[in-house]
Every structure is written in structure tokens, then in C-alpha cells.
Amino acid sequence: MSPEKDLRVALVQGDTLWHDPKGNREYYRGLIERQVPECDLIVLPETFTSGFSNEALAEAEGMDGPSVEWMRQLARERSAVICGSIQCRTGAGVHNRLLWVRPDGSLDHYDKRHLFRMAGEHERYAAGKRAITVELNGWRIRPLVCYDLRFPVFIRNRFDREAPGRFDYDLVLFVANWPAPRRHAWRTLLMARAIENLAYCIGVNRVGTDGNQVPYAGDSAVVDYLGLPLVECGPREAVVTMNLSAQSLRMHRERFPAHLDADAFSLDVALPETHTK
């Protein structure tokens, strides 16, 4: 079944400071406090505490570090879920870990599965194996990270034929540090993932130029199930809030039930978990 209530989401597109976790926590808190109204979900970019850097691995935090605590405190203050990824050290190594932090302090995480080999990420980071689905106000949400956007099989929204109307998710979202030279792919793939999965799609990217002199064009966006951008951010710092219509999504799925003709398949990786709270 599709969600019954609308979901209000804030996209926070910032110019992440290079290798400065404390400065980034202060910077993004300021953006949120000044520009984000009451909402259900606040989305920050990928590696929002450090920038996308292999050289910052030595400073990676654990799950008991200041950035996780900062997200917990901010989620509690705002009465909203906060998500974004950080460099997180575990017994398996350093993960590019997306954190999904709720106002009550509980959290789930997703470790980026597809590591960007063109920048050597696959040589420095530990890859995740399992996607997750989280629930918020009746919405089923699949949070993913940057390069994952290029792999549609891993993202595919399956349909439970034993429980008609039940999809894996209603919203897929990507946090990213996606460079400006590949912005056409970013914008195109966000639209494609929305269309093929009969779901809303959100992408939150950063802006500015990082310490490796890589430029970012932003282009954070909310895309509907038809692949139509509901909002698109430009190449500068931006904070936008968007209301996702549950009724419109439900009507589209009833009017255009392409999922009924989808091919059944299984992945050779661990299947998604569902986390509710």
C-alpha cells in the first residue's frame, strides 16, 4: 500500500568545508536553524563533515563520536529525522556510512555498497553489503549514497504480490558529492530512477570546490514518479523544503501499474532490511 499522509522534506545543499568536522557541524547547523521550517526529514550531503576525501580517513569517527551525537541532538531539537553520510570507523574498516537519526535518538545506517573506484574509494573504504528500508510517517524510504545511483538493479523497487500495493519503497534518496563535469548523468539518472521505480526520488549534492580542486554544481532535486523535477537547486548554497503528495503517488500507481508486469529476480547480495520506529 502507498502512504496515506504527505511527507515534508528539507534538502540542505551546502559548500562543505575540507577536513573540518567541527566547522561543518557548525556550518550545517546554521543553515538548518536559519532556513529549515518545521518538516519531517532533513537531508544533508554525502560526507558532510569532511568532504569526499581519502586523505581524511585517519580522522574517521566511530559511532560514539561527536558527529553522531550532533545528529542526535539536532534531530531531537528539530523533531525531525536527520540523514547524511560520514566517514565512520568500525571493526571492518572505514565505511562511507549514511546515518538515519530519529528525534528519539535511535538510528539506522546504510554503508555505501558501490565504492567509486575512479577516485580509489574501493581501495580505502570497506564496502557495505545490504540496502535498508526505513519507515517514516507511513512512507517506506530507501536511502543510498552517490555512486549507487548508477546501479539500477540494486535499487530496483520490488512489488509484493502477496500483499497487493506494497512496494519496497515510496521514496528513494541519494546523498552525494557528485562532481560538476558529470552533472548531466546525475540529473538524468535521478529522473530515470524515479520513473522506473514508480516512486519519488531525491538527490542532495554539495556545491563549491573541494580540497582536491574538484568542482560541484549542486543540482539537488526532488523528482516525482513521472521523472518531472518538482524543485531543482542551482550551483550555489541552497536550502529548500518540499511537500511530497501521498495521494498523487497512490493515484499514479493505480493509473499506471507497470509494476504488475515487472520481472521477478533475486540479487547475489544480501536483500534489503526494513527498519521501523
The 8 nearest C-alpha neighbors of each residue, nearest first, counted from 0:
[[1, 164, 165, 2, 163, 166, 162, 249],
 [0, 2, 249, 3, 164, 165, 169, 245],
 [3, 1, 137, 138, 245, 4, 0, 249],
 [4, 2, 245, 1, 137, 5, 246, 138],
 [5, 3, 245, 2, 6, 137, 136, 244],
 [4, 6, 244, 245, 243, 242, 7, 3],
 [5, 7, 243, 242, 8, 39, 4, 244],
 [8, 6, 242, 38, 39, 241, 243, 40],
 [7, 9, 40, 241, 240, 41, 39, 38],
 [10, 8, 240, 41, 239, 42, 40, 241],
 [11, 9, 42, 239, 238, 41, 203, 12],
 [10, 12, 238, 43, 42, 13, 237, 9],
 [13, 11, 237, 205, 236, 238, 204, 10],
 [12, 14, 236, 205, 15, 206, 11, 237],
 [13, 15, 206, 207, 205, 236, 16, 12],
 [16, 14, 13, 50, 47, 23, 17, 205],
 [15, 17, 19, 23, 18, 14, 49, 50],
 [16, 18, 49, 50, 19, 210, 209, 15],
 [19, 17, 49, 55, 20, 16, 50, 48],
 [18, 20, 22, 17, 21, 49, 16, 23],
 [21, 19, 48, 23, 22, 49, 24, 18],
 [22, 20, 24, 23, 19, 25, 48, 66],
 [21, 23, 25, 19, 20, 24, 26, 16],
 [24, 22, 26, 20, 48, 25, 21, 16],
 [23, 25, 21, 27, 26, 22, 28, 20],
 [24, 26, 28, 22, 23, 27, 29, 21],
 [27, 25, 23, 29, 24, 28, 22, 30],
 [26, 28, 30, 29, 24, 25, 23, 31],
 [29, 27, 31, 25, 26, 30, 24, 32],
 [28, 30, 32, 26, 27, 31, 33, 25],
 [31, 29, 27, 33, 28, 32, 34, 26],
 [30, 32, 35, 28, 34, 29, 33, 27],
 [31, 33, 29, 30, 34, 28, 35, 36],
 [34, 32, 30, 31, 29, 35, 36, 28],
 [33, 35, 31, 30, 32, 36, 238, 239],
 [34, 36, 31, 32, 33, 9, 37, 238],
 [37, 35, 38, 34, 240, 9, 32, 31],
 [36, 38, 35, 39, 77, 79, 78, 7],
 [37, 39, 7, 40, 8, 36, 79, 9],
 [40, 38, 79, 7, 8, 80, 6, 41],
 [39, 41, 80, 8, 79, 38, 81, 9],
 [40, 42, 9, 81, 8, 80, 10, 82],
 [41, 43, 82, 10, 83, 11, 81, 9],
 [42, 44, 83, 11, 82, 203, 41, 10],
 [45, 43, 174, 204, 175, 47, 203, 83],
 [44, 46, 175, 84, 174, 47, 176, 83],
 [47, 45, 85, 84, 50, 48, 49, 51],
 [46, 48, 45, 44, 49, 50, 15, 85],
 [47, 49, 20, 23, 46, 85, 50, 19],
 [50, 48, 18, 17, 20, 19, 46, 47],
 [49, 51, 46, 17, 52, 47, 15, 48],
 [52, 50, 46, 176, 49, 53, 45, 209],
 [53, 51, 54, 55, 50, 49, 56, 18],
 [52, 54, 55, 56, 123, 120, 51, 119],
 [53, 55, 52, 56, 57, 18, 58, 51],
 [56, 54, 53, 57, 58, 52, 18, 59],
 [57, 55, 59, 58, 54, 53, 86, 93],
 [58, 56, 55, 59, 54, 60, 53, 93],
 [57, 59, 56, 55, 60, 86, 18, 54],
 [60, 58, 56, 86, 87, 57, 88, 61],
 [61, 59, 87, 64, 88, 58, 86, 62],
 [60, 62, 88, 64, 63, 87, 89, 59],
 [61, 63, 64, 67, 60, 87, 88, 89],
 [64, 62, 61, 67, 65, 68, 60, 66],
 [63, 65, 61, 60, 62, 66, 67, 68],
 [64, 66, 68, 67, 69, 63, 60, 62],
 [67, 65, 69, 68, 64, 70, 24, 20],
 [68, 66, 70, 69, 65, 64, 62, 71],
 [67, 69, 71, 65, 66, 70, 72, 64],
 [70, 68, 66, 72, 67, 71, 65, 73],
 [71, 69, 73, 67, 68, 72, 74, 66],
 [72, 70, 68, 74, 104, 69, 73, 100],
 [71, 73, 75, 69, 70, 74, 68, 76],
 [72, 74, 76, 70, 75, 71, 77, 69],
 [75, 73, 102, 71, 79, 77, 72, 76],
 [74, 76, 102, 78, 72, 73, 77, 71],
 [77, 75, 73, 74, 78, 72, 102, 79],
 [76, 78, 79, 74, 75, 73, 37, 102],
 [79, 77, 75, 102, 74, 76, 80, 39],
 [80, 78, 39, 74, 77, 40, 102, 81],
 [79, 81, 101, 40, 100, 74, 102, 41],
 [82, 80, 41, 100, 74, 40, 99, 42],
 [83, 81, 99, 42, 98, 43, 100, 41],
 [82, 84, 43, 97, 44, 45, 98, 42],
 [83, 85, 97, 45, 46, 96, 98, 95],
 [86, 84, 46, 96, 95, 87, 48, 47],
 [85, 87, 95, 59, 94, 96, 46, 93],
 [86, 88, 60, 94, 59, 93, 61, 85],
 [89, 87, 93, 61, 92, 59, 60, 94],
 [90, 88, 92, 91, 93, 61, 87, 94],
 [89, 91, 92, 88, 93, 61, 125, 94],
 [90, 92, 89, 125, 93, 88, 94, 126],
 [93, 91, 89, 90, 125, 88, 94, 124],
 [92, 94, 88, 124, 87, 125, 89, 86],
 [95, 93, 125, 87, 96, 124, 86, 110],
 [94, 96, 86, 111, 110, 85, 87, 84],
 [97, 95, 110, 84, 94, 85, 109, 87],
 [96, 98, 84, 109, 83, 108, 110, 85],
 [97, 99, 108, 82, 83, 84, 100, 107],
 [98, 100, 82, 107, 106, 108, 81, 97],
 [99, 101, 106, 81, 80, 98, 105, 71],
 [100, 102, 80, 103, 104, 105, 74, 106],
 [103, 101, 75, 74, 78, 104, 79, 80],
 [102, 104, 101, 105, 75, 74, 71, 100],
 [105, 103, 71, 102, 101, 106, 100, 75],
 [106, 104, 101, 103, 100, 107, 102, 71],
 [107, 105, 100, 99, 101, 104, 108, 98],
 [106, 108, 99, 98, 100, 109, 105, 274],
 [107, 109, 98, 97, 99, 96, 110, 106],
 [108, 110, 97, 96, 111, 131, 130, 98],
 [111, 109, 96, 127, 95, 94, 112, 97],
 [112, 110, 127, 95, 144, 113, 126, 96],
 [111, 113, 127, 126, 128, 110, 114, 147],
 [114, 112, 147, 111, 146, 115, 126, 127],
 [113, 115, 121, 120, 116, 112, 126, 111],
 [114, 116, 120, 117, 118, 121, 146, 113],
 [115, 117, 119, 121, 118, 120, 114, 122],
 [118, 116, 115, 119, 120, 121, 114, 122],
 [117, 119, 116, 120, 115, 121, 53, 114],
 [120, 118, 116, 122, 121, 117, 115, 123],
 [119, 121, 115, 123, 122, 116, 114, 118],
 [120, 122, 114, 116, 119, 124, 123, 115],
 [123, 121, 119, 120, 124, 116, 125, 114],
 [124, 122, 120, 121, 119, 53, 125, 93],
 [125, 123, 93, 94, 121, 120, 122, 126],
 [124, 126, 94, 92, 93, 127, 91, 123],
 [127, 125, 112, 111, 124, 128, 114, 94],
 [126, 128, 112, 110, 111, 129, 125, 109],
 [129, 127, 112, 269, 268, 126, 130, 110],
 [128, 130, 269, 271, 127, 270, 131, 268],
 [131, 129, 271, 109, 272, 270, 128, 132],
 [130, 132, 272, 271, 273, 141, 133, 129],
 [131, 133, 273, 141, 140, 272, 274, 139],
 [134, 132, 274, 140, 273, 139, 275, 131],
 [133, 135, 139, 275, 138, 140, 137, 274],
 [134, 136, 138, 137, 139, 133, 140, 275],
 [137, 135, 138, 134, 4, 6, 2, 39],
 [136, 138, 2, 135, 134, 139, 3, 4],
 [139, 137, 135, 2, 134, 136, 169, 140],
 [138, 140, 168, 134, 169, 133, 132, 137],
 [139, 141, 170, 168, 133, 132, 171, 169],
 [140, 142, 171, 132, 168, 131, 172, 170],
 [143, 141, 172, 171, 173, 140, 144, 131],
 [144, 142, 173, 172, 147, 141, 174, 145],
 [143, 145, 174, 173, 147, 111, 175, 146],
 [144, 146, 175, 147, 174, 173, 148, 176],
 [147, 145, 148, 149, 113, 144, 115, 114],
 [148, 146, 149, 145, 113, 150, 144, 143],
 [147, 149, 146, 150, 145, 188, 151, 173],
 [148, 150, 147, 146, 151, 188, 145, 184],
 [151, 149, 148, 147, 152, 153, 154, 146],
 [152, 150, 154, 153, 155, 149, 148, 192],
 [153, 151, 155, 154, 150, 266, 156, 149],
 [152, 154, 151, 155, 150, 266, 147, 130],
 [155, 153, 151, 152, 156, 150, 148, 147],
 [154, 156, 152, 153, 151, 157, 196, 195],
 [157, 155, 196, 167, 154, 168, 166, 158],
 [156, 158, 167, 166, 155, 159, 258, 263],
 [159, 157, 166, 165, 160, 167, 258, 156],
 [158, 160, 161, 162, 165, 166, 163, 157],
 [161, 159, 163, 162, 158, 165, 164, 259],
 [160, 162, 159, 163, 165, 158, 164, 166],
 [161, 163, 160, 159, 165, 164, 0, 158],
 [164, 162, 160, 165, 161, 159, 0, 158],
 [163, 165, 0, 166, 162, 1, 159, 158],
 [166, 164, 0, 159, 163, 162, 158, 167],
 [167, 165, 158, 168, 157, 159, 164, 156],
 [166, 168, 157, 156, 158, 165, 139, 169],
 [167, 169, 139, 140, 166, 170, 141, 156],
 [170, 168, 198, 139, 140, 138, 199, 171],
 [169, 171, 199, 140, 198, 200, 168, 141],
 [172, 170, 141, 200, 140, 142, 199, 201],
 [173, 171, 201, 142, 200, 202, 143, 141],
 [172, 174, 202, 143, 144, 145, 142, 201],
 [175, 173, 44, 45, 203, 144, 145, 202],
 [176, 174, 145, 45, 204, 44, 177, 144],
 [175, 177, 204, 205, 45, 178, 51, 145],
 [176, 178, 175, 204, 215, 179, 145, 181],
 [179, 177, 215, 180, 214, 181, 176, 213],
 [178, 180, 215, 216, 182, 181, 214, 177],
 [181, 179, 178, 182, 183, 214, 215, 216],
 [182, 180, 179, 183, 184, 178, 185, 177],
 [181, 183, 185, 179, 184, 180, 186, 178],
 [184, 182, 186, 185, 181, 187, 180, 188],
 [183, 185, 187, 182, 181, 186, 188, 189],
 [186, 184, 182, 188, 183, 187, 189, 181],
 [185, 187, 183, 189, 184, 188, 182, 190],
 [188, 186, 184, 190, 189, 185, 183, 191],
 [187, 189, 191, 190, 185, 186, 184, 192],
 [190, 188, 192, 186, 191, 187, 185, 193],
 [189, 191, 226, 193, 188, 187, 192, 194],
 [192, 190, 188, 194, 193, 189, 195, 187],
 [191, 193, 189, 195, 190, 194, 188, 196],
 [194, 192, 224, 200, 190, 198, 191, 196],
 [195, 193, 191, 226, 224, 225, 197, 196],
 [194, 196, 192, 193, 197, 191, 155, 198],
 [195, 197, 156, 198, 193, 194, 192, 155],
 [198, 196, 224, 194, 195, 193, 252, 199],
 [199, 197, 224, 169, 193, 196, 170, 200],
 [198, 200, 223, 170, 224, 193, 222, 169],
 [199, 201, 171, 222, 193, 172, 170, 221],
 [202, 200, 172, 221, 220, 173, 222, 171],
 [201, 203, 173, 219, 220, 172, 174, 204],
 [204, 202, 219, 174, 44, 175, 10, 173],
 [203, 205, 175, 217, 219, 44, 176, 12],
 [204, 206, 217, 13, 12, 176, 14, 44],
 [207, 205, 215, 217, 14, 216, 13, 235],
 [206, 208, 14, 215, 214, 209, 205, 216],
 [209, 207, 214, 213, 212, 215, 206, 210],
 [208, 210, 212, 211, 213, 17, 214, 207],
 [209, 211, 212, 17, 208, 213, 50, 52],
 [210, 212, 209, 213, 208, 52, 214, 17],
 [213, 211, 209, 210, 208, 214, 207, 215],
 [212, 214, 208, 209, 211, 178, 215, 210],
 [215, 213, 208, 179, 178, 207, 212, 209],
 [216, 214, 179, 178, 206, 207, 217, 208],
 [217, 215, 234, 179, 206, 218, 214, 178],
 [216, 218, 206, 234, 204, 205, 219, 215],
 [219, 217, 232, 233, 216, 231, 220, 234],
 [220, 218, 203, 232, 202, 204, 217, 231],
 [221, 219, 231, 202, 230, 201, 218, 232],
 [220, 222, 201, 230, 229, 228, 200, 202],
 [223, 221, 228, 200, 227, 229, 226, 199],
 [222, 224, 199, 226, 227, 225, 228, 200],
 [223, 225, 198, 197, 193, 199, 194, 226],
 [226, 224, 194, 223, 227, 193, 197, 222],
 [225, 227, 190, 194, 223, 224, 193, 222],
 [226, 228, 222, 223, 225, 229, 190, 224],
 [229, 227, 222, 230, 221, 223, 226, 231],
 [230, 228, 221, 222, 227, 223, 231, 220],
 [229, 231, 221, 228, 220, 232, 222, 241],
 [232, 230, 220, 219, 218, 228, 233, 221],
 [233, 231, 218, 219, 220, 237, 217, 230],
 [232, 234, 218, 235, 217, 231, 216, 219],
 [235, 233, 216, 217, 206, 218, 232, 236],
 [236, 234, 233, 206, 237, 217, 207, 216],
 [235, 237, 13, 12, 14, 206, 234, 238],
 [238, 236, 12, 235, 11, 239, 232, 13],
 [237, 239, 11, 10, 12, 34, 240, 9],
 [238, 240, 10, 9, 237, 241, 11, 35],
 [241, 239, 9, 8, 10, 7, 242, 238],
 [242, 240, 8, 7, 243, 9, 239, 221],
 [241, 243, 7, 6, 244, 8, 5, 240],
 [244, 242, 6, 5, 7, 241, 245, 8],
 [245, 243, 5, 247, 246, 242, 248, 6],
 [244, 246, 5, 248, 247, 2, 4, 3],
 [245, 247, 249, 248, 244, 250, 3, 5],
 [248, 246, 250, 244, 249, 245, 251, 243],
 [249, 247, 251, 245, 246, 250, 252, 244],
 [248, 250, 246, 252, 247, 251, 1, 245],
 [249, 251, 253, 247, 252, 248, 254, 246],
 [252, 250, 254, 248, 253, 249, 255, 247],
 [251, 253, 256, 255, 249, 250, 254, 248],
 [254, 252, 250, 251, 255, 256, 249, 248],
 [253, 255, 251, 252, 250, 256, 249, 257],
 [254, 256, 252, 253, 257, 251, 250, 258],
 [257, 255, 252, 258, 253, 259, 254, 251],
 [258, 256, 259, 260, 255, 261, 252, 197],
 [257, 259, 261, 256, 260, 158, 157, 197],
 [258, 260, 257, 261, 256, 158, 160, 262],
 [261, 259, 258, 257, 262, 256, 263, 158],
 [262, 260, 258, 259, 263, 257, 157, 158],
 [263, 261, 264, 260, 258, 259, 157, 158],
 [262, 264, 261, 265, 157, 158, 260, 259],
 [265, 263, 262, 266, 157, 261, 152, 155],
 [264, 266, 267, 263, 270, 268, 152, 269],
 [267, 265, 268, 264, 270, 269, 153, 152],
 [266, 268, 265, 269, 270, 153, 264, 128],
 [269, 267, 266, 270, 128, 129, 265, 153],
 [268, 270, 129, 128, 271, 267, 266, 130],
 [269, 271, 129, 268, 272, 130, 266, 265],
 [272, 270, 130, 131, 129, 132, 273, 269],
 [271, 273, 131, 132, 274, 130, 270, 129],
 [272, 274, 132, 133, 131, 275, 271, 134],
 [273, 275, 133, 132, 272, 134, 276, 131],
 [276, 274, 134, 133, 273, 135, 132, 139],
 [275, 274, 134, 135, 105, 133, 101, 106]]
